[in-house]
């Protein structure tokens, strides 16, 4: 799981570095008939930009192509295959996560190993949106490719990135894929509704069985926690109604705070909207409308 998280975090930067090898453009100030890379090297005229089609750029092209296939395309393919192969167990694990159980094998007998191995790529998403990480990887790749391949035309570059971000923003508002604390009760209520419909409709019968397994796991978890609490205190801790009342109030306060400040869907929507506004600002400044404004030269 930790290895998958590291691969995911590195994906954007490493993909950009790989695509940078293929990013060849003429010099902006003078066109001498050659195209140049956006990176410099000491082997290229003592540290200047490298010409494309010769020298170090020509030697790095095969390596970059192999890396793009194995990592930039191979990592998303491997993640998709893993999610597809274990889809049913991952969905069950997310319903258990929404119920607040599943961290021990006794309360998660079917999907405990899946949680330990692969939870890094699906743990933040709702049971019906466990593939959402593919959407994020596609967005990262599209932004990296657009930023590098259209570098010679700033307005078009920003327009492409703006299109990618706008589509991502619309999809996010449509599905709200993140399993925040405030979404957990909604997810469990939806499971109950689907399980109820499964009594009459064949296509929802799998949810009836899934609900039964989740309820059994929750019951088992309570039994395990009850035994651990009784052994720890040396007495039946559940009989202390005053302590339990204070604990319930503290839990309720903490839950309200989590729902208010840690709604992942709200955070993601704000970040995407902010990125869209930044791109719009870039398009405005690169449009030529402010070319005769020396007072905003630094901002441009």
C-alpha positions as CSV (number, residue, x, y, z in Angstrom):
1,X,0.0,0.0,0.0
2,X,2.8,2.4,0.9
3,X,4.6,1.6,-2.4
4,X,1.4,2.4,-4.4
5,X,1.0,5.7,-2.6
6,X,4.6,6.6,-3.4
7,X,4.1,5.7,-7.1
8,X,0.9,7.8,-7.2
9,X,2.5,10.9,-5.6
10,X,5.5,10.7,-8.0
11,X,3.3,10.2,-11.1
12,X,2.9,13.8,-12.2
13,X,6.5,15.0,-11.7
14,X,8.1,11.9,-13.2
15,X,5.7,11.9,-16.2
16,X,6.5,15.5,-16.9
17,X,10.2,14.8,-16.8
18,X,9.7,12.0,-19.3
19,X,7.6,14.1,-21.6
20,X,10.1,16.9,-21.4
21,X,12.5,14.8,-23.5
22,X,10.0,15.1,-26.5
23,X,9.2,18.8,-26.0
24,X,11.1,20.4,-28.8
25,X,10.5,24.0,-29.9
26,X,12.3,26.8,-31.8
27,X,14.0,29.5,-29.8
28,X,11.4,32.2,-28.9
29,X,13.6,35.2,-29.9
30,X,15.4,33.9,-32.9
31,X,14.6,30.9,-35.2
32,X,17.9,29.4,-36.5
33,X,16.2,26.4,-38.1
34,X,16.7,24.1,-35.1
35,X,14.4,23.0,-32.3
36,X,15.6,22.9,-28.7
37,X,14.6,21.1,-25.5
38,X,13.3,22.9,-22.4
39,X,16.1,21.5,-20.3
40,X,19.8,22.4,-20.2
41,X,22.9,20.2,-19.9
42,X,26.6,20.7,-19.5
43,X,27.1,18.6,-22.6
44,X,25.2,21.0,-24.7
45,X,27.4,24.0,-25.5
46,X,28.5,24.3,-21.9
47,X,25.1,24.3,-20.2
48,X,22.7,25.8,-22.7
49,X,19.6,24.4,-24.2
50,X,20.1,21.1,-26.1
51,X,19.2,20.7,-29.8
52,X,16.7,18.0,-30.6
53,X,17.7,15.1,-32.8
54,X,21.3,15.1,-31.7
55,X,23.5,14.7,-28.6
56,X,21.9,13.9,-25.2
57,X,18.4,14.5,-26.4
58,X,18.7,11.9,-29.1
59,X,20.1,9.4,-26.6
60,X,17.4,10.0,-24.0
61,X,14.5,9.5,-26.4
62,X,14.4,5.7,-26.4
63,X,14.8,5.6,-22.6
64,X,12.0,8.2,-22.1
65,X,9.7,6.2,-24.5
66,X,10.3,3.0,-22.5
67,X,9.7,4.8,-19.2
68,X,6.4,6.3,-20.5
69,X,5.2,2.9,-21.5
70,X,6.2,1.1,-18.3
71,X,5.4,3.8,-15.8
72,X,3.2,6.6,-17.2
73,X,0.9,4.0,-19.0
74,X,1.8,0.8,-17.1
75,X,1.1,2.1,-13.6
76,X,-2.5,3.2,-14.4
77,X,-3.0,-0.1,-16.2
78,X,-1.8,-2.0,-13.2
79,X,-4.0,0.0,-10.8
80,X,-7.0,-0.6,-13.0
81,X,-6.4,-4.3,-13.3
82,X,-6.0,-4.6,-9.5
83,X,-9.2,-2.6,-8.9
84,X,-11.1,-4.7,-11.5
85,X,-9.9,-8.0,-10.2
86,X,-10.8,-7.2,-6.5
87,X,-13.8,-5.0,-7.2
88,X,-16.3,-6.9,-5.0
89,X,-14.0,-7.2,-2.0
90,X,-12.9,-3.5,-2.3
91,X,-16.6,-2.4,-2.4
92,X,-17.3,-4.5,0.7
93,X,-14.2,-3.1,2.4
94,X,-15.4,0.5,1.7
95,X,-18.8,-0.2,3.2
96,X,-17.0,-1.6,6.3
97,X,-14.9,1.6,6.4
98,X,-18.0,3.7,6.2
99,X,-19.3,1.7,9.2
100,X,-16.1,2.4,11.1
101,X,-14.9,-1.2,11.3
102,X,-12.6,-3.5,9.4
103,X,-9.2,-2.7,10.8
104,X,-8.9,-6.1,12.4
105,X,-9.3,-9.5,10.7
106,X,-12.1,-10.5,13.0
107,X,-14.3,-7.7,11.7
108,X,-13.1,-7.9,8.1
109,X,-12.5,-11.6,7.3
110,X,-13.0,-11.4,3.5
111,X,-11.2,-8.1,2.6
112,X,-8.7,-7.6,5.4
113,X,-5.7,-8.5,3.2
114,X,-7.0,-6.3,0.4
115,X,-7.2,-3.4,2.8
116,X,-3.6,-3.9,3.9
117,X,-2.2,-4.3,0.3
118,X,-4.2,-1.9,-1.8
119,X,-6.1,0.5,0.4
120,X,-3.9,3.4,-0.7
121,X,-5.5,3.6,-4.1
122,X,-9.2,3.4,-3.1
123,X,-9.6,4.1,0.7
124,X,-10.7,7.8,0.1
125,X,-13.5,7.0,-2.3
126,X,-17.1,5.8,-2.0
127,X,-17.8,2.1,-2.6
128,X,-19.4,2.9,-6.0
129,X,-16.5,5.2,-7.0
130,X,-13.5,3.0,-6.3
131,X,-12.2,3.6,-9.8
132,X,-11.9,7.3,-9.3
133,X,-8.2,7.2,-9.0
134,X,-8.1,6.4,-12.7
135,X,-9.8,9.8,-13.3
136,X,-7.2,11.5,-11.2
137,X,-4.3,9.8,-13.0
138,X,-5.8,10.7,-16.4
139,X,-6.1,14.3,-15.3
140,X,-2.5,14.4,-14.1
141,X,-1.3,13.0,-17.4
142,X,-3.4,15.4,-19.5
143,X,-2.2,18.4,-17.5
144,X,1.4,17.3,-17.8
145,X,1.1,16.6,-21.5
146,X,-0.7,19.8,-22.3
147,X,1.7,21.9,-20.3
148,X,4.7,20.5,-22.1
149,X,3.5,19.8,-25.7
150,X,1.9,23.2,-26.2
151,X,4.6,25.2,-24.4
152,X,5.3,27.4,-27.5
153,X,1.7,28.8,-27.4
154,X,0.8,29.9,-23.9
155,X,-2.8,30.8,-24.7
156,X,-3.5,27.4,-26.3
157,X,-1.6,25.6,-23.5
158,X,-3.7,27.3,-20.8
159,X,-6.9,26.6,-22.8
160,X,-6.1,22.9,-23.0
161,X,-5.4,22.7,-19.3
162,X,-8.5,24.7,-18.6
163,X,-10.6,22.3,-20.6
164,X,-9.2,19.3,-18.6
165,X,-9.8,21.0,-15.3
166,X,-13.4,22.1,-16.2
167,X,-14.3,18.5,-17.2
168,X,-12.8,17.2,-14.0
169,X,-14.7,19.8,-12.0
170,X,-18.0,18.8,-13.6
171,X,-17.4,15.1,-13.0
172,X,-16.5,15.8,-9.4
173,X,-19.7,17.8,-8.8
174,X,-21.7,15.1,-10.5
175,X,-20.4,12.1,-8.5
176,X,-18.9,13.6,-5.3
177,X,-16.6,10.5,-5.1
178,X,-14.8,11.0,-1.8
179,X,-15.8,9.1,1.3
180,X,-15.7,11.9,3.9
181,X,-16.8,11.5,7.5
182,X,-20.1,13.3,6.7
183,X,-20.7,11.0,3.7
184,X,-20.5,7.7,5.6
185,X,-24.0,7.8,7.0
186,X,-25.3,8.6,3.5
187,X,-23.4,5.7,1.9
188,X,-24.8,3.3,4.5
189,X,-28.3,4.6,4.0
190,X,-28.0,4.1,0.3
191,X,-26.8,0.5,0.9
192,X,-29.9,-0.1,3.0
193,X,-32.1,1.3,0.2
194,X,-30.5,-0.9,-2.4
195,X,-30.7,-4.0,-0.2
196,X,-34.4,-3.3,0.3
197,X,-34.9,-3.0,-3.5
198,X,-33.0,-6.3,-3.8
199,X,-35.9,-8.1,-2.2
200,X,-37.9,-7.5,-5.4
201,X,-35.4,-6.7,-8.1
202,X,-32.8,-9.2,-9.3
203,X,-30.1,-6.6,-10.2
204,X,-30.0,-5.4,-6.6
205,X,-29.9,-8.8,-4.9
206,X,-26.1,-8.6,-4.5
207,X,-26.7,-5.6,-2.2
208,X,-28.9,-7.6,0.1
209,X,-26.1,-10.2,0.7
210,X,-23.6,-7.4,1.0
211,X,-25.7,-5.7,3.7
212,X,-25.9,-8.9,5.6
213,X,-22.1,-9.4,5.6
214,X,-21.5,-5.8,6.7
215,X,-24.0,-6.1,9.6
216,X,-22.3,-9.3,10.7
217,X,-18.9,-7.7,10.6
218,X,-20.1,-4.7,12.6
219,X,-21.6,-7.0,15.2
220,X,-18.4,-9.0,15.4
221,X,-16.4,-5.8,15.8
222,X,-18.6,-4.7,18.7
223,X,-18.2,-8.1,20.4
224,X,-14.4,-7.9,20.1
225,X,-14.2,-4.3,21.3
226,X,-16.5,-5.2,24.2
227,X,-14.2,-8.0,25.3
228,X,-11.1,-5.9,25.0
229,X,-12.7,-3.1,27.0
230,X,-13.8,-5.5,29.8
231,X,-10.4,-7.1,30.1
232,X,-8.6,-3.7,30.1
233,X,-10.8,-2.2,32.9
234,X,-11.2,-5.4,34.9
235,X,-14.9,-4.8,35.0
236,X,-17.7,-4.3,32.6
237,X,-17.0,-0.7,31.3
238,X,-20.3,-0.6,29.5
239,X,-22.3,-0.4,32.7
240,X,-20.9,3.0,33.5
241,X,-23.7,5.0,31.9
242,X,-22.4,8.4,33.0
243,X,-19.0,7.8,31.3
244,X,-20.7,6.5,28.2
245,X,-22.9,9.6,28.1
246,X,-19.9,11.9,28.2
247,X,-18.1,9.8,25.6
248,X,-21.1,10.0,23.3
249,X,-21.2,13.8,23.6
250,X,-17.5,14.0,22.8
251,X,-17.8,11.8,19.8
252,X,-20.8,13.8,18.6
253,X,-18.8,17.1,18.9
254,X,-15.8,15.6,17.1
255,X,-18.0,14.2,14.3
256,X,-19.7,17.6,13.7
257,X,-16.2,19.2,13.5
258,X,-15.0,16.6,11.0
259,X,-18.1,17.0,8.8
260,X,-17.6,20.8,8.7
261,X,-13.8,21.1,8.2
262,X,-12.8,17.8,6.6
263,X,-15.2,17.3,3.8
264,X,-12.9,16.0,1.0
265,X,-15.5,16.7,-1.7
266,X,-15.7,20.3,-0.7
267,X,-11.9,20.7,-0.5
268,X,-11.5,19.1,-3.9
269,X,-14.1,21.3,-5.5
270,X,-12.5,24.4,-4.1
271,X,-9.1,23.4,-5.3
272,X,-10.4,22.6,-8.8
273,X,-12.3,25.9,-9.0
274,X,-9.2,27.7,-7.9
275,X,-7.1,26.0,-10.6
276,X,-9.7,27.0,-13.2
277,X,-9.6,30.6,-12.1
278,X,-5.7,30.6,-12.3
279,X,-5.9,29.3,-15.9
280,X,-8.5,31.9,-16.8
281,X,-6.2,34.6,-15.4
282,X,-3.3,33.2,-17.4
283,X,-5.5,33.3,-20.6
284,X,-6.4,36.9,-19.9
285,X,-2.8,38.0,-19.4
286,X,-1.6,36.2,-22.5
287,X,-4.4,37.6,-24.7
288,X,-2.5,40.8,-25.6
289,X,-5.1,43.0,-23.9
290,X,-2.5,44.2,-21.4
291,X,0.5,44.5,-23.7
292,X,0.4,48.3,-23.4
293,X,0.3,48.3,-19.6
294,X,3.8,48.7,-18.2
295,X,2.4,48.9,-14.6
296,X,1.5,45.1,-14.7
297,X,4.6,43.9,-16.5
298,X,5.8,42.1,-13.4
299,X,2.5,40.2,-13.1
300,X,2.6,39.1,-16.7
